[in-house]
Amino acid sequence: MSALSPQPLSPLDGRYASAVSELGEFLSEAGLNRARIQVEVEWLIYLTDHSLFGSTPIELEKQRQLRQLAPNFGDDEVAELGALESTTKHDVKAVEYYVRRRLSELGLNDIAELTHFAATSEDINNLSYALVIRDAVTEVWLPAFRAVIDELRAQAVQYRDDAMLARTHGQPATPTTMGKELAVTVYRLERIRKQVEAAEYLGKFSGATGTFAAHLSADGDLDWQAVSREFVTSLGLTWNPLTTQIESHDWQAELYSQVAHGNRILHNLCTDVWTYISLGYFTQIPVAGATGSSTMPHKINPIKFENAEANLELSSALLDSLAQTLVTSRLQRDLTDSTTQRNVGVALGHSLLALSNITAGLGQISLNRELLAEDLDTNWEVLAEAIQTVVRAEITAGRSSITDPYALLKELTRGKRIGADDLAAFVDGLDIGDAAKQRLLALTPHTYVGISSALVEHIL
Ligand SMILES: O=C(O)C[C@H](Nc1ncnc2c1ncn2[C@@H]1O[C@H](COP(=O)(O)O)[C@@H](O)[C@H]1O)C(=O)O
C-alpha cells in the first residue's frame, strides 16, 4: 500500500506544470468538454434562431445563460459530466445529457430534442478540437514561439558586427559574425511562424457518414449544405464540405508538420548555442543560488538548452506520430483519432516547455568578445581562401602568371598554423597587381566577414 496519493504520470503535469499549464486551459479533457458544450449550445441557438421545426428563438437572456455554460464549466461541472459519462460510456453523449439538464433548469424542455440534433459525435468533436487547437496555438504556442524569435533577433542585431571564426565540419573556416549566424535561425523560424499563423482550421458538420441523410429525412427542402457551412464558419472555422463521418484531419497533419519543423530548427539552435558555450564564445551568467554541478563547483551547465533539446525531440516524435496516424481512418470512421487527439496537448506541451527554456537560456548568456578575437588571431590561415580568389581574378585579368593558385595556397596552409607575418610575407611575394596586393595585406581574420553585418537586415 503506497503512502502516496495518485501521482501525475507525465512530467508536463508534474515538475513542468507551471511552464505549460496555460495549454491545459484548451487541450485538457476539461478544455475539450468545454468546447463541446459550446458547440452543442451554438447549434441549439442556431436551430432555434432559424425557427427550424416550428421552434422559436430562445429569448436573449436565456441565450446568454446558455452561452455561459462553457465559460462556467468548472471543477464541479467536470465532476458532474464525469458521473454522466460513467453511465453512458460515451463521452459526447454525456455532454448531450449535460446540456439537456441545463435546458431543463432553464425551462427550455420544449427544445430539448434539438440538442445534438442530426449530429454525429464527430460533428461536435471535430469542431471542438478545431476550436481548442486554434486557441492553444494562437494564444499560447505562437506567443512563446514569437518570444524566442524576438530574443534571437535582438541578439542577432546586438552581435551583427562581432566577427567569429566559422567552423564548417568543426574546423576553422571563413569567418562570419555571431549576429549573422543567429539571424539565419531567425529567418528560418520566421518562415515557420508565418506558416503556423496562416494555418487553416477546418470543420465538418454533415452527419453520420457526411451525407446529410438524417437532416434530409427531417426536412427534405432545406439547403443543409448551406446550413452546415454557415454554422461552421460562424465558429470562425473553415468549412470542409466533403468528408466521411470524420473531418479528414489533413489540416492537423499540416499544422503538426510545421510545428515539428519549427522544433527541429530550434533543436539546431540549441545544439549550436550549446557548442558556442562549450567553445567559450558565450559565457553563462551565473544564477544566484543555483548549483551547476553537484560535484564540480566551478561549473555552470547549459541545462536550459539541454532540457529544450530533449523536449523538442519528444514533441517532434509525438507530432510526427499524430500527423501520420490522424490522416487515416478505416472506411467511414474508426476511433483511433479519438484516442490519438487526446495527446495533442502533450505534443504541443513539450514544445512549449522547450520554448520557455530557450527564452530563459538566451537570457542567461553573453558574448565573450575577447575569446572570439583570440580565436580569430590564432587562425590566419582562413585567409587562404581570399588570397586564392584574388590570385584567380588577377590571372584572369592578365595581371599574374601564377599557374595553380589553389595548389600554391594548399602548400602554404593545409593543416598548418600560420601567423600574420607568414601570410604577409607570402602575399608580398605574390605575382599579382599592386592594388590587389594592398587589398590582401589589409585583410585580417577579423575583417574577412564579407557582408555579414548587412545580411542581418534581412530579419529586420
Ligand atoms: O455519433 C456516434 O457516436 C457515432 C459512432 N461513432 C463514434 N464517434 C465518436 N465517438 C464515439 C463513437 N462511437 C463511440 N464513441 C466514443 O468515443 C470515445 C472514445 O474514447 P477514447 O478511446 O478514450 O478516445 C468513447 O467515449 C466512445 O464511447 C458510430 O457508430 O459511427
PDBQT file of the ligand as one rigid body, heavy atoms in Angstrom, charges set to zero:
ROOT
HETATM    1  O1  LIG A 501     -22.056   9.591 -33.056  1.00  0.00    +0.000 OA
HETATM    2  C1  LIG A 501     -21.567   8.483 -32.809  1.00  0.00    +0.000 C 
HETATM    3  O2  LIG A 501     -21.268   8.132 -31.659  1.00  0.00    +0.000 OA
HETATM    4  C2  LIG A 501     -21.377   7.533 -33.981  1.00  0.00    +0.000 C 
HETATM    5  C3  LIG A 501     -20.396   6.408 -33.748  1.00  0.00    +0.000 C 
HETATM    6  N1  LIG A 501     -19.030   6.893 -33.813  1.00  0.00    +0.000 N 
HETATM    7  C4  LIG A 501     -18.403   7.482 -32.767  1.00  0.00    +0.000 A 
HETATM    8  N2  LIG A 501     -17.930   8.728 -32.958  1.00  0.00    +0.000 NA
HETATM    9  C5  LIG A 501     -17.321   9.398 -31.953  1.00  0.00    +0.000 A 
HETATM   10  N3  LIG A 501     -17.152   8.887 -30.698  1.00  0.00    +0.000 NA
HETATM   11  C6  LIG A 501     -17.588   7.617 -30.480  1.00  0.00    +0.000 A 
HETATM   12  C7  LIG A 501     -18.214   6.879 -31.496  1.00  0.00    +0.000 A 
HETATM   13  N4  LIG A 501     -18.500   5.662 -31.007  1.00  0.00    +0.000 NA
HETATM   14  C8  LIG A 501     -18.106   5.647 -29.708  1.00  0.00    +0.000 A 
HETATM   15  N5  LIG A 501     -17.548   6.839 -29.380  1.00  0.00    +0.000 N 
HETATM   16  C9  LIG A 501     -16.982   7.278 -28.078  1.00  0.00    +0.000 C 
HETATM   17  O3  LIG A 501     -15.671   7.756 -28.258  1.00  0.00    +0.000 OA
HETATM   18  C10 LIG A 501     -14.926   7.637 -27.026  1.00  0.00    +0.000 C 
HETATM   19  C11 LIG A 501     -13.592   7.015 -27.344  1.00  0.00    +0.000 C 
HETATM   20  O4  LIG A 501     -12.817   7.049 -26.199  1.00  0.00    +0.000 OA
HETATM   21  P1  LIG A 501     -11.214   7.192 -26.279  1.00  0.00    +0.000 P 
HETATM   22  O5  LIG A 501     -10.696   5.975 -26.972  1.00  0.00    +0.000 OA
HETATM   23  O6  LIG A 501     -10.801   7.295 -24.846  1.00  0.00    +0.000 OA
HETATM   24  O7  LIG A 501     -10.953   8.449 -27.064  1.00  0.00    +0.000 OA
HETATM   25  C12 LIG A 501     -15.769   6.797 -26.123  1.00  0.00    +0.000 C 
HETATM   26  O8  LIG A 501     -16.384   7.614 -25.169  1.00  0.00    +0.000 OA
HETATM   27  C13 LIG A 501     -16.773   6.186 -27.082  1.00  0.00    +0.000 C 
HETATM   28  O9  LIG A 501     -17.990   5.840 -26.485  1.00  0.00    +0.000 OA
HETATM   29  C14 LIG A 501     -20.619   5.380 -34.867  1.00  0.00    +0.000 C 
HETATM   30  O10 LIG A 501     -21.154   4.320 -34.547  1.00  0.00    +0.000 OA
HETATM   31  O11 LIG A 501     -20.270   5.629 -36.020  1.00  0.00    +0.000 OA
ENDROOT
TORSDOF 0
